[in-house]
Amino acid sequence: MVTPRYTPLVQSLPATVPFVGPETQERARGTGFTARLGANESVFGPSPRAIAAVADAAAEAWMYGDPEVFTLRAALAAHHRVAPENVVVGEGIDGLLGYLVRLLVDPGDAVVTSDGAYPTFNYHVTGFGGALHKVPYAGDHEDPQALLDTVRKVGAKLVYLANPDNPMGSWHDAATVQAMIDALPEGCVLALDEAYADTAPAGTIPALDVGHPRVIRLRTFSKAYGLAGLRVGYALAHADFVTSFNKIRNHFGLGRVAQAGALAALADHDHLAATVARIAAARDRIAAIARENGLTPLPSATNFVTIDCGRDGGYARAVLARLVAQGIFVRMPFTPPQDRCIRVSAGTDADLDAFAAALPSALLEPAMVTAT
């Protein structure tokens, strides 16, 4: 049998995905999770206005979505006080990162990121044949100066920084990020992932300047807006940069229902504020649960809390596995020394009650769990 003539790059890649989804784990376990606290979704749900808009738009699902995403782009432009020409909308930040890498990265081109940062970015770079250069975290923060130093050393075309950061929940102040923007070497693009901008404290996000030709700011409706299932992300950049996206993006990638839901969610400021408050309260509760069990919660500007389990990655993985066995879906950083931690998303009172009940036994050594 003659097989498809795959490219050498595709043949060299493993058939893996950046994350194992909770549904995959539930199928393997043969049962559902009691608390879904691993994917940084908003369990508090979308705006009722967004739900109503989705329901109304469902009757028109026989039509393709507007390929220019005109109304949503105009609303986002007004929200951020920029022109619609400065806005590109796509299938979540993940989709936009794929387009960004396609725009910039040829096989062998150098790309810089932090070792342990968001793995979907790495997935796209590898998929287009880019050469990843990784910089260690400084403590539990990404290191902007080390990223810039590496960009200069390897002549990178693209550098990635998340602020606030996933998976650690840490953040830099706006001045630090602005200094990185100001020092960005010629020929290099900064992908500034601001997925958690809505939950960050004041002074975290630099002033928006779409006049810079090589900075792209990425935002999402998947976190505080509670629309992860609709896959709506957007980016803010120089108009010429956005025009380049229009050359290669999937113009029908964002459906009519998703566009309607995001538009309604953006307009419901009260729901967003209430959700951000609930996220803050849940972060406090997760931190308290960690401390009650002798663990150290790390400061967080996101909708999750990363918890230092106090030992090595092997122990943290065992803790995670024992939580999963009790029906609590959580995740953890992949790279040492950050893999000494587990990461717990903000949840409802019932979710966090279940986490609090499961954590003590999850922290016991396996022999002690068996004995009890």
Beta strands, then each sheet from edge to edge (+ up, - down):
strand 1: 35-36
strand 2: 87-90
strand 3: 110-114
strand 4: 131-135
strand 5: 158-162
strand 6: 189-193
strand 7: 215-220
strand 8: 233-236
strand 9: 296-297
strand 10: 304-308
strand 11: 328-329
strand 12: 341-345
sheet 1: 1+ 11+
sheet 2: 2+ 8- 7+ 6+ 5+ 3+ 4+
sheet 3: 9+ 10- 12+
end
